[in-house]
Amino acid sequence: MKPAAAFGPAELAVRLRALVGTLAGARLAVAFSGGGDSLALLAALAVLARRHRGLAVRALHVDHGLQRGSRAWARRCRALAAGLGVPFVLRRAQVHAPRGQSLEAAARSARYALLARALAPGECLLTAHHLEDQAETVLLQLLRGSGVAGLAAMPVAAPLGRGRLLRPLLEVPRAALRAYVDRRGLECIEDPMNLDGRFDRVHVRLDVLPRLLARWPGAVRSLARTAAHARDARQLLGELADSDGALAADGAGLSVRVLRRLSPARRRNLVRGWIARQGGRVPDARRLAQIVGPLLDAREDAQPLVAWEGGVVRRAAGRLEWESALQAARPAVAPAIDAWRWRDEPSLLLPGGRGRLELRQDPHGDLDLDSLPAVLAVRWRRGGECLRPRPGGPARSLKGLLQVARIGTTERAAMPLLYSGAQLVAAGDRWIDAAYQACVAARARGAARTRGRILWHRARPRGRDLVT
């Protein structure tokens, strides 16, 4: 059998410099479980901290509370860190597995959420994921039917909280880490859950991978190479999505016309990248097929949608729009404002985060202020609204005007409608009924009229929940 590659402070320093640059002044935290892998990483880092001035190292331990002896385990981890001269931080998690999610996945989500919040600005969290962990991840992703992104497995570096997540040991075999722990005479903690074959990863580690290695001794490194190839493919697909996205971009949405010109595979690739860039959770294969198929093929006046836990994709005004699940869940209806005395209060804050409405005098404005009643009502779209946008022209449905102007669904829902009794005076700052237009009033009643303008100051979208 080929001997395990060497591991120690010198080898770790080489890997860390490739990720963080100089070690002096770096701030590093270790996700410390007390097991042999994280103990090897923490012990080697403790040596480097003594060799490099300004290198700050600390251990972060998460107690999931899933085992009766978890508190004693946390105390043991604290003692191990103290023996290495490393500060120790304990966080306790409350793990709840929602329906459809495994306890394994729920614990992992809770752990990373706590670790992310524990990071200081610019600090890096190091995990002890090694070569076999990467191979196990590839196998699990294969069995789940994952695409290229899943087969790329664990990245070496990724953003996390206010810092970064680093995995410097992905090319180091487990045996090398355990050999280092043995040479140092350190006693690690063995998690009983790591021997529980009910968990998928444990089953792969204890039952599947040993059988593969018995037949193909180089299977672990081959699987890790597969992950590297998949990362290259993912990068190329990302670049293609960026190129296609530049052509298909329509505000924050995607042009249906441009999407239809792409092959189905490029459509799927573009939509995946588009949703991911906005911070969304990419839909599963079935819903993705609905988005790039039936959703695009729906008739022009339809507004179909595809929804999943990660959000909603709608087709409206010839483009696709994405909303986060949180944004989609917000109430669509805000209370009407029945009495806006605009002369006394020319600026009106709209409810539901819909921005601010303003009526301002403007000698070049397109609104005849003298024709407006002293009290206006502000309402929201309910369907069937009409106004006459051109003097002498026919009445037009607001729905039709919005479609022609390619106004997105988010702006449609938030658009304030000004009413005088049952008469629609204006739709936001986009259309004014001809009866209230300054040019009409000037011709009919003489030029000495007070002109003004409607200004709708739209609310700024928060974070990545952006649909305009």
Salt bridges, closest charged atoms under 4 A:
ASP37 OD2 - HIS130 NE2 3.07
ASP37 OD1 - ARG178 NE 3.17
ASP63 OD2 - ARG92 NE 3.50
GLU123 OE2 - ARG58 NE 2.75
GLU132 OE1 - HIS130 ND1 3.37
ASP133 OD2 - HIS130 NE2 3.22
ASP133 OD1 - ARG205 NH2 3.83
GLU136 OE2 - ARG174 NH2 3.45
GLU136 OE1 - ARG201 NH1 3.30
GLU136 OE2 - ARG205 NE 3.08
GLU171 OE1 - ARG15 NH1 3.71
GLU190 OE2 - ARG178 NH1 3.55
ASP196 OD2 - ARG198 NH2 2.52
ASP207 OD2 - HIS203 ND1 2.91
ASP242 OD1 - ARG277 NH1 3.13
ASP244 OD1 - ARG266 NH2 2.55
ASP250 OD1 - ARG319 NH1 3.92
ASP250 OD2 - ARG406 NH2 2.38
ASP284 OD2 - ARG287 NH1 2.60
GLU300 OE2 - ARG260 NH1 3.64
GLU300 OE1 - ARG315 NH2 3.53
ASP301 OD1 - ARG299 NE 2.70
GLU309 OE1 - ARG281 NH1 2.94
GLU321 OE2 - ARG319 NE 2.90
GLU323 OE1 - ARG314 NH1 2.35
GLU358 OE1 - ARG356 NH1 3.66
GLU358 OE2 - ARG360 NE 3.21
GLU358 OE1 - HIS457 NE2 2.83
ASP362 OD2 - ARG453 NE 2.93
ASP368 OD2 - ARG445 NH1 3.79
ASP368 OD2 - ARG449 NH2 3.04
ASP370 OD2 - ARG449 NE 4.00
GLU411 OE2 - ARG430 NE 2.87
GLU411 OE2 - ARG458 NH2 3.15
ASP429 OD1 - ARG458 NH2 3.01
